Amino acid sequence: MDNQKITFVIFTYNEAARIERVIKNFQSFGKILLADNNSTDGTIEIARENGCEVFLRKEEYVFVENQQLVDQLYEVIDTEWIYWGFADEMLELNTLKEINNIVLEDKHDIITMDRKNYFYGQFCYDLFHARTYKLFKRGAIDFTNNVIHSTGTATVPKNKIYDLPDKYFIHHFISNTAKSYMNVINNYTESEVESYSRPKTSLIYFIFIVSKITIKSFFFNKGYKSGYAGLTLTQLMLFYSLIKDMKHYEKNNDLNRLSIENKNNRFRDNILKRF
């Protein structure tokens, strides 16, 4: 393989338990650069022992898809192509070979890939799968003013973007339990609500989103095939959406601890009037 064309950037923080497998997954197909958030569990040592370069992030970022961090990475990456990766993802051999072929053909500047989930150690088929920009030439994506869960804006024409066929997908291994996923949901929804506003939610929208997630994702996207794991992931993602809507409602209506207490005080004062 021409392993000087791609740098596989893997974003890490305390990933000692799984980073070695990820390194072995990519090491025959290009350079590997860990963009590490100052891990303390041995992640950095494992990476260096396996011949990887390590870039220590200078700042704490809510999400890594931002232009400031990308510009810092450009300074240390010398390949034309960049793979945007994480320690909870792996690719099959035929997928890596296909990627390598497309890169060598040099007809495109961005490659998009579908990502499929595992939950509770079960493959979840198309349940909450998502296609994103995954490989790109430097400068082909603008991350300025990006928002969470987005991979930037393409700066190249559409005919320069290649959608890798669905059979070549990213294996995304979710290791969260219900408890840890609650923390993820809280943190991510906070960032999403800060990034954009939306109109007040309504009963109709509530019915729509519950129906969409339950029917489309669990049934049409074959989440039911993974049994209880698929059902649980569906419930968590529905909860994610509902919590996000609740936070939007709070933001749009200036609801916080103080304002809610002031509203409650009116009822408290009415109670006290009877004494």
N, C-alpha and C positions, 0 to 999 in steps of 0.2 A: 504493500500500500504506500501511496505517496503521503507520508505522515508529516510533511512540512506545510500542508495547505490549511489545516484546521488546528485551532487551539480550543480544546474543550474546557471552558470555564465552568468550574463547579463551585457554587456558593455553599459555604459550610459554617456551622457553629456547633462545636461539640458533637461531631459525627464519627467518633472513633469506632463505634459499633458497626458501621456500615460503609465507611469510606473506602476501605481496601477493595471491596467487591466492585465499587464504582470505578476505581482506578484500573482494575484488571479489565473491566468492561471496555474501556476506551483506549488503553495504552498502545494498542497496535494500529490505531487509526489516526493518531495525531499527538500533538503536545497536550499536556494537561496542566492547567493552572488552577490552583485552589484560591478562590477569593474568600479568605477566611475572616470571620468576625472575632478574631483573637480568642480562639478556642483554648480551653484549659484542661481538656480530657485526653490529650495525646493525638488529636486529629492531625495537627501540624507535623508531628514527628513521624506518624505513619505515612503521610504524604511524601515527606522528604526521603524516607527510607525506600519508597517505591519510585523514586526518581522524578517526583513532581515538583514544579515550581510553586511557591506560595506567595500570594499577595495578601498582606494584612490590611484590611480595610481601616481607613483612618478615622472614619466617623460611623456612628450608628444610624442606619437608615430604616425607615418604616418598611420600605420595600426596595429591592435592589434595582428595579427597572427604572433608573433615573439617570439623566445625562451626566450629572456630576461624577457618579461612580464609573459610568461607561468611559468618560474622558480619561479618568485615572487608569483604567484598564488598558486603553489604547496605548498609553505610554510604555507599558511593559509587554504588550503582545506584538509579535513581529510577523504573524501569519495574516493572510488575506481574509480568511474565514474564521468566524467565531461561533462556537456552539454554546448556547445559554442553558446551563444544566444545574441540577440540584442533586443532593446526596440521596434523595428518596426516589430517584429515577434510574432506569437502565434501559438499554436497547438490545434487541436481538442481533445476531451476527448478520443475517440477511439485510436488516435495516441499515446497519453501518456500512455494509458493502454498497447498498443502493445510494446512500448519502455520498460515499466516496466517488461513485461513478458520476453523479450529478455535479459535484464540485470539479472533477477533472474535465467534464464537458465544457464548463465555463460559459454556459448560456444564460444563467440566472444569477441574481444577487441575493435573493432571500429564499429560504426553504421553510415552508410551514409543515407542522406535523400534528397529528392527533395524539392526545394523551388519554390513556384509559387507566382506570383506578382499580386498586386492590384494597379491600377493607376487611378487617378481622382475619387477614390471611387468605381471603377469597377473591378470585378475579370477578369483577363486577360488570364485565361486558361493556356496553356503551353507557352505563349509568354515570351521568355527569361528566362524560368525556368532553374534551375541549380542544380545538385546533388553535395553535398559536405560532407566531414567528419563532423558529427554534435555531436556525442557522442563518447567518447573514455576513455579508462582506462589511468591513468597517465603513461606517458612514451611510449604509443602506437603510438604517432605521434611526429616526429622531426620537429620543426619549425625553425631550424637553416638555415640561408641564404634564408629564405622564401621571396616570392615576393607578391605584392598586388594581391588580388582576389584568392589567393591560401590558402589552409588550411593545409599546411605542407606535409611531406612525411611519409607514414606509416612505422613503424619499425617492424611490425608483418607480418606473412605470409598472403597471400590472403584469405586463408580459415578461417582466424580469423576476416575478414571484412564482415559485414552483410549489404546488400543493402535492406533497408526497402522498401517494395512494394510501388509503385507510389501512391496508394490511401491514404497512410499515408504521407501527405506532410506538409511543413511549409507554413503558410500563411504570406506572406511578404507584409506589407502595406507601399507603397511608398507615402509619403505625399508632395513630392516636386511639386512646380509649374515649369513652363518652366524657369523662372528667376532663381530660386534656384538650379534647376538641372544644369544650365549652370555653376554655381560655382562648383558643384560636379564634373562635367565632366572635368573642367579645373584642379582641384586639383588631381583627380585620374589619368588623362593622364600624368600629370607631374611625378607622382610616377612611372607609368608604363614605361615611356620612360627612366627614370633613372635606372630602374631595369634591363632592357635588351635592346639590339639593334636588328635591323632587316635590311635586305637589302633595297636598295632604292625601293620605291614604283613605280608602273607602271600603265599604262592605263588599262592593262588586269586585274591587281589586283583590281583596282578601280571598274571595271565593275563586277568582281566576288563578291566583298564584298557587293556592292549595291544590286545585284541580290540575294545573299544569305540571307541577312537580310530582304529584302522586301518579297521575295517569301517564303523562308523556315519559317521565324519567323511569319510573319503576316498571311500567308495562311495555311501552313502545321501545325503550332502550334496553330492555331485557334484564333490568336489575333483579327481577324476580328469580332469574336463574341462579343467582348467588345466594338464594335463601335468606336467612335472617340477617346476614351481613349486608345484603342489598337493601333490605327493609330498614335496617338501622341507619345506613348511610343516607337513605332517602329522608328519614325522619330528621336527622341532623341537619341536612341541607335545607329542608323546609323550615326548621327552627332558625337557621341562619338567615333565611329570607325574611321571616317574620320579625326577628330581632332587629334587622336592618330597617324594616319599615317602622317599627316602634321608635327607633332612634331618630329617623327622619321626622316623624310626627312630633317628637319632643323638641327637636331643633326648630321646626317650623312654627311651633306654638310656644317657644321660649319656656319650655318645661324643664326645670331643674329642681334640686332639693329645696332651695329657698323659695322659688315661685310656687312650688307645690305646697309647701308649708303655709305660705300666705293664703292660698286658696282654702286649705284645711282650717285655718284660723277663723275664717268666717263661720264655719259650722261649729267650731269650738265656742266661739263667742255667742252664738245663738243658744247653745246648750247652757252657757253660764248665765244668760239673761233670765232663766227660769229660777235662779237661786236668789 
